[in-house]
Amino acid sequence: MTASTPRRALIIVDVQNDFCEGGSLAVAGGAAVAAAITEHLRAHPGSYTAVVATKDWHVDPGAHFAPAPDFVDSWPAHCVAGTAGADPHPGLDTSGVDAWFTKGAHAAAYSGFEGSTAADASTDGSGDESGDGSGSGGDTSPPESTRIGLGDWLEARGVTAVDVVGIATDHCVRATALDAVAIGLDTRVLLDLTAGVAPATTQAALAALEDAGATLVGTPHLG
């Protein structure tokens, strides 16, 4: 990496069991996205200054969960803290992830930039922020005072550009990429490594991303 090359990070958004086939809020193509991101990482060793991943990590998100969801502002229960549904999909190789950022414990949270991690980033993505891999025990996140947000974490490492991938294109990928642009990061969305919930909302998300100044790379899966 030369001095003129942007310090680029890969942000993997919410590639979790509940968002893949068989999960409580499954997106068609989710498992394929997990596998494709794994292949991308293997094909581009050393290409990223950092690799980070986000997780929905719901403890009691209030009206975000509903018995009769409208699928706009409310949803079926998903990615409940400490459950298998909140774990990374097994098709995603998490060995190269430098830090995990959890979001949405007590309210809806779509953007990865709403998430935070332990200050020492000691987490394996299993659902247990202590890093012991047990993946149980509900809200095991460290106290807020010991956590750092995604934007601050990237800034501390001199990151100036990001590639955003994951699930779902029209919701959390969209929100994460828009926030990345908003804080001045050169933002690409690698569409071959995303999956959308529905065609109409995915097309609207792509238009919003282009209008904001994100670069779209590849072919979208429209849901």
Buried (B, 14 or more C-beta within 10 A) or exposed (E): EEEEEBBBBBBBBBBBBBBBEEBBBBBBBBBBBBBBBBEBBEEEEEEBBBBBBBBBBBBEBEEBBBEEBEEEEBBBBBBBBBBEBBBBBEBBBBEBBBBBBBBBBEEBBBBBBBBBBBEEBBBBBBBBBBBEEEBEEEBBBBEEEEBBBBBEBBBEBEBBBBBBBBBBBBBBBBBBBBBBBBEEBBBBBBBBBBBBBBEEBBBEBBEBBEEBEBBBEEEBBBB
